[in-house]
Every structure is written in C-alpha cells, then in structure tokens.
C-alpha cells in the first residue's frame, strides 16, 4: 500500500496540487486514503519503515494527507509530532540517500512544519544539503517566522491560540502564511 501512496503523490496527481487549496483534491485524498490515514495514526504502518520509500509514504500520509483532508481544522496539525519523529528516524537510518531530491523534500517536510527553533536549525542544514534550492528557500522563510514568533501565527485561529499584536500585523502582510 505504501506504493499506492507514492504513486498517487508523485505520479498520478499534478505537483501543482501539493501546495494548492483545492477542495476537490482534498476530498479525493479523503476518499482514497481514509483507511490508510487511520492506520497511520494507530501506528499500524510500522512495516512500511523497512524501506526508505515506505518511510516516505508514511510521512506523506501523516504530514500531507492530514493537512489536505482536515484543512483549516486542528486535526490538520494533530499528527505533526509523529511525522517529525518518523522523519528523524528516517534521516538517522540514511533514507535520504535512497530518495530523489523531491522525495527528500517531503521526507523533510515535518521538520519545516515544526514550531521548534531547535528543529529548524536542523531543518535548515538538511534542506540545504538534501533538497532542491527552492525548498531550502522555503525552509529559510519558515525558520524566519519561527525565529521571530516561536510559532506559526497563521495557525493561531485554527488552534484556538490568541495572536499577539505583532502577529496580527505580520499576518496582514502579503505572503505571511503558507
């Protein structure tokens, strides 16, 4: 089943959908992968971790599919810690050396999505070495937000957090959220 996730993400769909807001695409992921998403949350996809590709597929399910299917809800970010731990284990296991540059970017995405300054120090170095330059630039933009605020202000409303006046002013700027 990990191959179905990877085929869908890297071959079947247009890469423009990866970071687009497209309700029909979100619905498609939900229709096709709800069971796999539930299995990932339950830790039932552990056998996928036997290969770099399987590790990547599990991370995509937890990090990307949940962001799409549960867009603008707390559930979109609920499994970020698990995805980050899996990404950290994959990096330690040498999985980055077995993947293409674009695949590496998605394996590293949980680092970018973290709200930890310490994790972003690692993310910056990993994206610089293992990901395409464009992805490294996105990591630098994410890191700058974390360095400034210690969190992503664009998540505040969704997660029920109170925004500071500085965050509110920041969110009014073009390109302030992802």
VEXKOLSE-526372 format. One record per residue (C-alpha): x, y, z; residue number from 0. Coordinates in nm, 4 decimals. Each point is the difference from the previous one (the first is absolute). Layout:
- X, Y, Z, NUM .
...
***
This chain:
- 0.0000, 0.0000, 0.0000, 0 .
- 0.2930, 0.2392, 0.0504, 1 .
- 0.0552, -0.0191, -0.3755, 2 .
- -0.3603, 0.1154, -0.0541, 3 .
- 0.0680, 0.3101, 0.2116, 4 .
- 0.3221, 0.0790, -0.1847, 5 .
- -0.1485, -0.0665, -0.3441, 6 .
- -0.2917, 0.2254, 0.0796, 7 .
- 0.2156, 0.2814, 0.1401, 8 .
- 0.2882, -0.0024, -0.2464, 9 .
- -0.1483, -0.1418, -0.3209, 10 .
- -0.3786, 0.0183, -0.0129, 11 .
- -0.0675, 0.3562, 0.1110, 12 .
- 0.1336, 0.3277, -0.1332, 13 .
- 0.2709, 0.1323, 0.2306, 14 .
- -0.1768, 0.3388, -0.0054, 15 .
- -0.2556, -0.1561, 0.2353, 16 .
- 0.2578, -0.0669, 0.2708, 17 .
- -0.0252, 0.3478, 0.1460, 18 .
- -0.3270, 0.1221, -0.1495, 19 .
- -0.3313, 0.0499, 0.1728, 20 .
- -0.2234, -0.2284, -0.2042, 21 .
- -0.3048, -0.1484, 0.1757, 22 .
- -0.0530, -0.2634, -0.2704, 23 .
- 0.3585, -0.1192, 0.0481, 24 .
- -0.0423, -0.0079, 0.3779, 25 .
- -0.3178, -0.2062, -0.0480, 26 .
- 0.1796, -0.2389, -0.2330, 27 .
- 0.2702, -0.0663, 0.2581, 28 .
- -0.2666, -0.0618, 0.2626, 29 .
- -0.1915, -0.2382, -0.2237, 30 .
- 0.3055, -0.1985, -0.1010, 31 .
- 0.2089, 0.0006, 0.3158, 32 .
- -0.2180, 0.0355, 0.3114, 33 .
- 0.0681, -0.3577, 0.1059, 34 .
- 0.3754, 0.0433, -0.0481, 35 .
- -0.0132, 0.3250, 0.1960, 36 .
- -0.1719, -0.1776, 0.2895, 37 .
- 0.2573, -0.2794, -0.0147, 38 .
- 0.2845, 0.2536, 0.0092, 39 .
- -0.1412, 0.1702, 0.3087, 40 .
- -0.0357, -0.3380, 0.1702, 41 .
- 0.3647, -0.0831, -0.0753, 42 .
- -0.1068, -0.2914, -0.2186, 43 .
- 0.2207, 0.0935, -0.2953, 44 .
- 0.3204, -0.0896, 0.1850, 45 .
- 0.0931, -0.2602, -0.2636, 46 .
- 0.0329, 0.2840, -0.2510, 47 .
- 0.3047, 0.1179, 0.1930, 48 .
- 0.2039, -0.2896, -0.1400, 49 .
- 0.0826, 0.2116, -0.3068, 50 .
- 0.0736, 0.3640, -0.0756, 51 .
- -0.2986, 0.0095, -0.2368, 52 .
- -0.2313, -0.1425, 0.2642, 53 .
- 0.1249, 0.2480, 0.2590, 54 .
- -0.0653, 0.2817, -0.2459, 55 .
- -0.3526, -0.1279, -0.0705, 56 .
- -0.0887, -0.0105, 0.3695, 57 .
- 0.1318, 0.3535, 0.0468, 58 .
- -0.2006, 0.1266, -0.2976, 59 .
- -0.3145, -0.1541, 0.1466, 60 .
- 0.0514, 0.1617, 0.3409, 61 .
- 0.1450, 0.3310, -0.1134, 62 .
- -0.1670, 0.0743, -0.3336, 63 .
- -0.3213, -0.1988, -0.0188, 64 .
- -0.1207, 0.1238, 0.3387, 65 .
- 0.0723, 0.3605, -0.1029, 66 .
- -0.2188, -0.0469, -0.3060, 67 .
- -0.2853, -0.2062, 0.1376, 68 .
- -0.0296, 0.2040, 0.3206, 69 .
- 0.0925, 0.3397, -0.1435, 70 .
- -0.0701, 0.2942, 0.2336, 71 .
- -0.0663, -0.2244, 0.2994, 72 .
- 0.2230, -0.1003, 0.2928, 73 .
- 0.0097, -0.3556, -0.1391, 74 .
- 0.2114, 0.1280, -0.2910, 75 .
- 0.2924, 0.0372, 0.2420, 76 .
- -0.0893, -0.2687, 0.2539, 77 .
- 0.2504, -0.2561, -0.1252, 78 .
- 0.2931, 0.2331, -0.0609, 79 .
- 0.1962, -0.1345, 0.3003, 80 .
- -0.0327, -0.3582, -0.1236, 81 .
- 0.0991, 0.1016, -0.3533, 82 .
- 0.3029, 0.1851, 0.1368, 83 .
- 0.1173, -0.2982, 0.2044, 84 .
- -0.0382, -0.2243, -0.3041, 85 .
- 0.1943, 0.2489, -0.2121, 86 .
- 0.2745, 0.0185, 0.2622, 87 .
- 0.0231, -0.3805, 0.0068, 88 .
- 0.0061, -0.0122, -0.3798, 89 .
- 0.2818, 0.2541, -0.0147, 90 .
- 0.1956, -0.1973, 0.2617, 91 .
- -0.0560, -0.3196, -0.1988, 92 .
- 0.1481, 0.1574, -0.3151, 93 .
- -0.3260, 0.0142, -0.1936, 94 .
- 0.0921, 0.3337, -0.1607, 95 .
- 0.2737, -0.1716, -0.1978, 96 .
- -0.2543, -0.2328, -0.1626, 97 .
- -0.2517, 0.2599, -0.1182, 98 .
- -0.0207, 0.2530, -0.2797, 99 .
- 0.0399, 0.3701, 0.0892, 100 .
- -0.3750, 0.0679, -0.0168, 101 .
- -0.0728, -0.3062, 0.2129, 102 .
- 0.2590, 0.1172, 0.2527, 103 .
- -0.1841, 0.3302, 0.0275, 104 .
- -0.3167, -0.1800, 0.1084, 105 .
- 0.1886, -0.2231, 0.2413, 106 .
- 0.1442, 0.3175, 0.1560, 107 .
- -0.3280, 0.1951, -0.0017, 108 .
- -0.0863, -0.0859, 0.3624, 109 .
- 0.3144, 0.1887, 0.1028, 110 .
- -0.1269, 0.3048, -0.1895, 111 .
- -0.3440, -0.0318, 0.1551, 112 .
- 0.1389, -0.0123, 0.3532, 113 .
- -0.0429, 0.2976, 0.2307, 114 .
- 0.3318, -0.0714, 0.1735, 115 .
- 0.2981, 0.2303, -0.0497, 116 .
- 0.2328, -0.2916, 0.0745, 117 .
- -0.1603, -0.2152, -0.2682, 118 .
- 0.0298, 0.2834, -0.2531, 119 .
- 0.3744, 0.0179, 0.0575, 120 .
- 0.0157, -0.3605, -0.1173, 121 .
- -0.2545, 0.0609, -0.2762, 122 .
- 0.2029, 0.2829, -0.1473, 123 .
- 0.3080, -0.2202, -0.0292, 124 .
- -0.1901, -0.3027, -0.1301, 125 .
- -0.1912, 0.1938, -0.2650, 126 .
- 0.3188, 0.1722, -0.1116, 127 .
- 0.1778, -0.3301, -0.0608, 128 .
- -0.2789, -0.2353, -0.1045, 129 .
- -0.2771, 0.2019, -0.1635, 130 .
- -0.0286, 0.2163, -0.3096, 131 .
- 0.1028, 0.3640, 0.0539, 132 .
- -0.3612, 0.1179, -0.0245, 133 .
- -0.1004, -0.2214, 0.2913, 134 .
- 0.2959, 0.1251, 0.2014, 135 .
- -0.1210, 0.3563, -0.0598, 136 .
- -0.3454, -0.0961, 0.1307, 137 .
- 0.1601, -0.1476, 0.3098, 138 .
- 0.1879, 0.3254, 0.0577, 139 .
- -0.3296, 0.1918, -0.0218, 140 .
- -0.1634, -0.2392, 0.2459, 141 .
- 0.2985, 0.0198, 0.2345, 142 .
- -0.0124, 0.3799, -0.0030, 143 .
- -0.3617, -0.0127, 0.1219, 144 .
- 0.0858, -0.2472, 0.2752, 145 .
- 0.3064, 0.2024, 0.1001, 146 .
- -0.2154, 0.3133, 0.0235, 147 .
- -0.3148, -0.1369, 0.1663, 148 .
- 0.0829, -0.3476, 0.1315, 149 .
- -0.3022, -0.1334, -0.1892, 150 .
- -0.1923, 0.0418, -0.3238, 151 .
- -0.2446, 0.2874, 0.0530, 152 .
- -0.2193, -0.1183, -0.2873, 153 .
- -0.0897, -0.3063, 0.2098, 154 .
- -0.1148, 0.2025, 0.2992, 155 .
- -0.3680, 0.0349, -0.0917, 156 .
- -0.0263, -0.3639, -0.1057, 157 .
- 0.1631, -0.1226, 0.3205, 158 .
- -0.1878, 0.2400, 0.2264, 159 .
- 0.3119, 0.1968, 0.0941, 160 .
- -0.0115, 0.3717, 0.0702, 161 .
- 0.2081, 0.2030, -0.2456, 162 .
- 0.2260, 0.2764, 0.1224, 163 .
- -0.0296, 0.3467, -0.1561, 164 .
- 0.3312, -0.0644, -0.1784, 165 .
- -0.1349, -0.3257, -0.1452, 166 .
- -0.3192, 0.1705, -0.1138, 167 .
- 0.2035, 0.2684, -0.1771, 168 .
- 0.2203, -0.2678, -0.1563, 169 .
- -0.3007, -0.1965, -0.1300, 170 .
- -0.1199, 0.3078, -0.1882, 171 .
- 0.3161, -0.0083, -0.2118, 172 .
- -0.0047, -0.1784, -0.3375, 173 .
- 0.1560, -0.3456, 0.0096, 174 .
- -0.0149, -0.0218, 0.3795, 175 .
- -0.1637, -0.3414, 0.0098, 176 .
- 0.0529, -0.3262, -0.1785, 177 .
***
